[in-house]
Amino acid sequence: MSTMQVGPQWTIRAAEHADWKAIADFNSRLALETEGKRLAPETIEAGVRALLSEPRHGRYFVACSGDRIVGQMMHTREWSDWRNGEIWWLQSVYVSPDHRRHGIFRTLYRHLEQMAELDPGVVGIRLYVERENAKAIEAYKSLGLVDAHYAVMETIFRRG
């Protein structure tokens, strides 16, 4: 995927393996800001490097100001037998605090949404959000996402 110029100050591009440190740092910040969790750096770093090395796990897209990554978004894939197609899940959405409220996430999302709409195998986009994260919920609603009325339940076997 090529670089997309989206403003005079920043560009959007597919993440490269060399971006792993910045992405892992953003993921650590995201966990702390949204859930108050301090995650093991070695686990986050290994997870980011694994995804960047194996596209079947998903893809990261980054927003850059010059050579500096200022925002990111990851998507993973879920097969829906009900819809006979893929649903792309948004994850690891983060914009550095000094670049928030400038349309970076909106542009990252619209870029991914356009890619999904052009792919006949993709039937939708989903994400999960902390119930108390009112700012994020409003941002997602402003992009046209709606409450799907599902609760996410899980069993995690390994913790980082």
C-alpha positions as CSV (number, residue, x, y, z in Angstrom):
1,M,0.0,0.0,0.0
2,S,1.3,3.4,-0.9
3,T,1.5,6.5,1.3
4,M,-1.5,8.8,1.2
5,Q,-1.0,12.5,1.8
6,V,-4.0,13.6,3.8
7,G,-2.9,17.1,4.9
8,P,-0.1,19.5,4.8
9,Q,1.2,18.1,8.2
10,W,0.8,14.3,8.0
11,T,0.4,11.2,5.8
12,I,-1.3,7.8,6.2
13,R,0.6,4.6,5.3
14,A,0.6,0.9,6.0
15,A,2.9,0.1,8.9
16,E,6.3,-1.4,8.3
17,H,8.2,-3.8,10.4
18,A,10.6,-1.0,11.4
19,D,7.6,0.8,13.1
20,W,7.3,-1.8,15.8
21,K,8.8,0.2,18.6
22,A,6.5,3.2,18.1
23,I,3.4,0.9,17.8
24,A,4.3,-1.0,20.9
25,D,4.8,2.3,22.8
26,F,1.4,3.5,21.6
27,N,-0.2,0.2,22.6
28,S,1.3,0.5,26.1
29,R,0.0,4.1,26.4
30,L,-3.4,3.0,25.1
31,A,-3.8,0.3,27.8
32,L,-2.8,2.7,30.5
33,E,-5.0,5.5,29.3
34,T,-8.2,3.5,28.6
35,E,-8.0,0.7,31.1
36,G,-5.4,1.7,33.7
37,K,-3.4,-1.4,32.8
38,R,0.4,-1.6,32.7
39,L,1.1,-4.4,30.2
40,A,4.4,-6.3,30.0
41,P,6.5,-4.5,27.4
42,E,8.1,-7.8,26.1
43,T,4.6,-9.2,25.4
44,I,3.4,-6.1,23.6
45,E,6.6,-5.9,21.6
46,A,6.4,-9.6,20.6
47,G,2.8,-9.2,19.6
48,V,3.3,-6.2,17.5
49,R,6.3,-7.8,15.7
50,A,4.3,-11.0,15.1
51,L,1.5,-9.1,13.5
52,L,3.8,-7.0,11.3
53,S,5.6,-10.3,10.2
54,E,2.4,-12.2,9.5
55,P,-0.3,-10.2,7.6
56,R,-2.9,-13.0,8.2
57,H,-3.1,-11.7,11.8
58,G,-4.0,-8.2,10.7
59,R,-2.6,-4.9,9.6
60,Y,-1.5,-1.6,11.2
61,F,-1.9,1.7,9.5
62,V,-0.1,4.7,10.8
63,A,-0.4,8.5,10.5
64,C,2.9,10.3,10.3
65,S,4.0,13.9,10.8
66,G,7.3,13.9,8.9
67,D,9.2,10.9,10.1
68,R,7.3,10.7,13.4
69,I,4.3,8.3,13.9
70,V,1.5,10.3,15.5
71,G,-1.4,7.9,15.2
72,Q,-2.2,4.3,14.5
73,M,-5.0,1.8,13.9
74,M,-5.0,-1.9,13.5
75,H,-7.5,-4.2,12.0
76,T,-8.0,-8.0,12.3
77,R,-10.4,-10.3,10.5
78,E,-13.4,-12.3,11.6
79,W,-15.2,-14.7,9.3
80,S,-19.0,-14.3,9.5
81,D,-20.9,-17.4,8.3
82,W,-24.1,-15.5,8.8
83,R,-23.0,-12.9,6.2
84,N,-20.6,-15.1,4.1
85,G,-17.8,-12.6,4.4
86,E,-15.2,-10.9,6.6
87,I,-15.8,-8.4,9.3
88,W,-12.8,-6.2,10.0
89,W,-12.3,-5.4,13.7
90,L,-10.6,-2.1,14.6
91,Q,-8.1,-2.4,17.4
92,S,-5.2,-0.5,18.9
93,V,-6.5,2.9,17.9
94,Y,-4.3,5.6,19.3
95,V,-3.4,9.2,18.5
96,S,-0.6,10.9,20.4
97,P,-2.1,13.5,22.8
98,D,-0.4,16.4,21.0
99,H,-2.1,15.4,17.7
100,R,-5.6,14.7,18.9
101,R,-8.6,16.6,17.6
102,H,-7.0,17.2,14.2
103,G,-8.9,14.5,12.2
104,I,-6.1,11.9,12.3
105,F,-8.3,9.0,13.5
106,R,-11.2,10.1,11.2
107,T,-8.8,9.9,8.3
108,L,-7.3,6.6,9.4
109,Y,-10.9,5.2,9.7
110,R,-12.1,6.5,6.4
111,H,-9.1,5.1,4.7
112,L,-9.8,1.6,6.1
113,E,-13.5,2.0,5.5
114,Q,-12.9,2.7,1.8
115,M,-10.6,-0.3,1.5
116,A,-13.2,-2.5,3.1
117,E,-16.0,-1.2,0.8
118,L,-13.8,-1.9,-2.3
119,D,-13.2,-5.5,-1.2
120,P,-16.2,-7.7,-2.1
121,G,-15.2,-10.2,0.6
122,V,-15.6,-7.6,3.4
123,V,-19.1,-7.2,4.8
124,G,-18.6,-4.8,7.7
125,I,-16.4,-3.1,10.3
126,R,-16.7,-3.6,14.1
127,L,-14.8,-2.5,17.2
128,Y,-15.1,-2.8,20.9
129,V,-14.8,0.1,23.3
130,E,-14.7,0.5,27.0
131,R,-18.3,1.3,28.2
132,E,-17.1,4.3,30.2
133,N,-15.0,5.9,27.4
134,A,-17.6,8.5,26.4
135,K,-15.2,10.5,24.2
136,A,-14.3,7.4,22.1
137,I,-18.0,6.3,21.8
138,E,-18.9,9.8,20.6
139,A,-16.0,9.8,18.1
140,Y,-17.1,6.4,16.7
141,K,-20.7,7.5,16.5
142,S,-19.7,10.6,14.5
143,L,-18.2,8.2,11.9
144,G,-21.5,6.3,11.5
145,L,-20.7,3.4,13.8
146,V,-23.7,2.2,15.9
147,D,-24.1,0.2,19.1
148,A,-24.4,-3.4,18.0
149,H,-26.0,-4.4,21.3
150,Y,-23.5,-7.2,22.0
151,A,-21.5,-7.7,25.1
152,V,-18.0,-8.9,24.7
153,M,-17.1,-11.9,26.9
154,E,-13.8,-13.7,27.0
155,T,-11.5,-16.2,28.6
156,I,-7.8,-15.2,28.4
157,F,-5.3,-18.0,28.9
158,R,-2.1,-16.0,28.9
159,R,-1.6,-12.6,30.3
160,G,1.3,-10.3,29.4
